[in-house]
Amino acid sequence: MSTIATKDDVEIFYKDWGKGQPIVFSHGWPLSPDDWDTQMVFFLQQGYRVIAHDRRGPVSRQVILP
């Protein structure tokens, strides 16, 4: 699982697969990055780099760092 830390010490989950021209997938409430998996696999097989990030909120996988 890949994460990025924000300035206010929150880690946000993201997926980053492949190489090539990037396509970024951004979900809305109440979905998650997992909801893009079918589309991400399709574009990954076409030679794209695919990225999906989680959002802050009660349904996300965010972790507040100690």
Helices and strands as residue ranges (DSSP letters): E 2-5, E 10-17, E 22-26, G 33-36, H 37-45, E 49-53, E 63-64
